[in-house]
């Protein structure tokens, strides 16, 4: 495939998925809509394509756009990225599918509550300080199954306050691109 071996974070194994085709269809809807993080090279990709090459059996390969270097952010340490416990899942009626967000409960019998994606993101951000919005991204291992039938994307988030070596211009640019992409996802 010619992918740089030090960036295997961009090759995702799909072997553990029971409903592989359903997961592939689901993740293709996120191409260039949610940013991808690679911890091994400390980069965030905002402009990329998703491929399923025959020579990489049962693998998903993310290829950053080589002509859009300005859409790749460098120097993002792994310590600036944390898991959220939130998942995006497909939902809604078959004739009008929508994206749903699962929000985990800390206690009780119910593990999580499912709400429309935009509603969930809005509620979460209303509870956060305005200068620290939830900035969801995904990385290798985040394409999963909620149960044996439902594909989901686990969300990580980037903490701009932990980007010590990044200029405020780049930091604001990351916030803007993530927020813009999320606002159009339904």
C-alpha positions, 0 to 999 in steps of 0.5 A: 500500500505504500503507507509509511510504516511509522504511521500504522495508526491509519490502518484499522483492522476490521477482523473483530467486527461481526457486521463488517459491511454494515460497519464499512457503510457506517464509517464511510459516512464520516469521511472528511466529517470527523478528524482522525488522530494518529498518536504515533506521528502526533498528527491530526488529519482533517482532509483524508480518504478512506479505502479498503484495498484488496491487498490489505485484506479486511483493513480500512486505510486512511490516506491523508490528502497529499495536496492539502498539507495545511489540513494536517496539524503536527505536534499534537501529543498523545497526552492532549487526546483522551477517551470520552466514553461517548459513541456515535451510532446509527439510529432513527427510522429506516426512511430517515436515518440519523446519527445518535450519541450514546452518553454513559451513565455513571451508576444505575442499571442503564449503561447509557442514554441515546439522544440525537447527535446534535442534541447530545453535543449541544447539551454536553457543550452547554455544561462545559466552559465556553473556552473548553468545548468538547472537540471530538475526534477518532483514532485507530480502534474507535470503529467498534460494535456497540453490540453484535449488530450495531456499528459505532464510533467511539469518540476521543477528544482533543484538549486545546489547553494541552497543546503547549507547543502549538500557536494560538492561531493553529489551536483556534484553527483546530477548534474551528475545523472540528466544530464546523465538521460536527455541525453538519453531521446529522 
